[in-house]
């Protein structure tokens, strides 16, 4: 059935991937440890990402190193020069071990 065009129209559409925002899922869990740490931090920080930015950067770095996303400049990803691993660390309550619902399989 054709909606809005003649029924005999033979138009082929080629799908093109978006420039950004589309990347392979981490099916093998190569960066799951970083994701879990970030989610725990966000939970402890009441979803305020400021205290967890260094974990976000570590997660993105893992994805770039494992080829799960294209390598990009940190400034293009919203990070300032020198921000990240040596930056502000979360409090102890944000760095506890995995919570029961987020354990690795």
C-alpha positions as CSV (number, residue, x, y, z in Angstrom):
1,X,0.0,0.0,0.0
2,X,1.3,3.5,-0.8
3,X,0.4,6.5,1.2
4,X,0.7,9.8,-0.5
5,X,2.3,8.6,-3.8
6,X,1.2,6.6,-6.8
7,X,1.1,2.9,-6.3
8,X,3.4,2.2,-9.2
9,X,6.2,4.5,-8.0
10,X,9.4,2.7,-7.8
11,X,11.7,4.8,-5.6
12,X,14.6,3.3,-3.7
13,X,15.7,5.1,-0.6
14,X,19.3,4.5,0.7
15,X,19.6,4.8,4.4
16,X,22.6,6.7,5.6
17,X,23.9,6.6,9.2
18,X,23.9,9.8,11.2
19,X,27.2,11.7,11.7
20,X,27.0,11.5,15.4
21,X,25.0,9.7,18.1
22,X,25.1,6.2,16.5
23,X,27.6,3.7,17.7
24,X,27.9,-0.1,18.3
25,X,26.4,-1.4,21.5
26,X,28.7,-3.0,24.0
27,X,27.3,-6.5,23.6
28,X,30.4,-8.1,25.2
29,X,30.4,-5.8,28.2
30,X,33.9,-4.5,27.5
31,X,33.2,-1.2,29.2
32,X,30.4,-2.3,31.6
33,X,32.6,-1.8,34.7
34,X,32.9,1.9,33.8
35,X,29.1,2.2,33.1
36,X,28.2,0.6,36.4
37,X,30.5,2.9,38.3
38,X,29.0,5.9,36.6
39,X,25.4,4.8,37.3
40,X,26.2,4.2,40.9
41,X,27.8,7.6,41.2
42,X,24.7,9.2,39.6
43,X,22.4,7.4,42.0
44,X,24.5,8.5,45.0
45,X,24.6,12.1,43.6
46,X,20.8,12.2,43.2
47,X,21.3,12.3,39.3
48,X,23.5,15.4,39.5
49,X,26.3,14.6,36.9
50,X,28.9,17.2,38.2
51,X,30.4,14.8,40.7
52,X,30.4,12.0,38.2
53,X,32.0,13.7,35.1
54,X,35.3,12.0,35.6
55,X,33.6,8.6,35.4
56,X,31.8,9.6,32.3
57,X,35.1,10.5,30.7
58,X,36.6,7.1,31.8
59,X,33.6,5.4,30.2
60,X,33.9,7.3,26.9
61,X,37.7,6.7,26.9
62,X,37.1,2.9,27.3
63,X,34.6,3.0,24.4
64,X,37.1,4.8,22.2
65,X,40.0,2.4,23.1
66,X,37.8,-0.7,22.4
67,X,36.6,0.7,19.0
68,X,33.0,1.1,20.2
69,X,33.0,4.7,19.2
70,X,35.1,7.0,17.0
71,X,37.9,8.7,18.7
72,X,37.1,12.4,19.4
73,X,38.6,15.4,21.0
74,X,37.6,15.8,24.7
75,X,36.5,19.4,24.0
76,X,34.1,18.1,21.3
77,X,32.6,15.8,23.9
78,X,32.1,18.6,26.4
79,X,35.1,18.1,28.6
80,X,37.7,20.8,29.4
81,X,41.5,20.3,29.1
82,X,42.8,18.5,32.2
83,X,39.3,17.5,33.4
84,X,38.7,13.9,34.2
85,X,40.9,11.4,36.0
86,X,42.9,14.0,37.9
87,X,39.9,16.2,38.5
88,X,37.4,16.2,41.3
89,X,36.8,12.8,42.8
90,X,33.4,11.7,44.1
91,X,32.9,11.1,47.8
92,X,33.2,7.6,49.2
93,X,29.4,7.0,49.0
94,X,29.7,7.3,45.2
95,X,32.5,4.7,44.7
96,X,31.1,1.7,46.6
97,X,31.1,-1.7,45.0
98,X,28.3,-2.8,42.6
99,X,24.8,-2.7,44.0
100,X,22.9,-5.9,43.9
101,X,20.9,-4.9,40.8
102,X,24.0,-4.0,38.7
103,X,26.3,-6.9,39.3
104,X,28.4,-8.1,36.4
105,X,27.3,-11.3,34.7
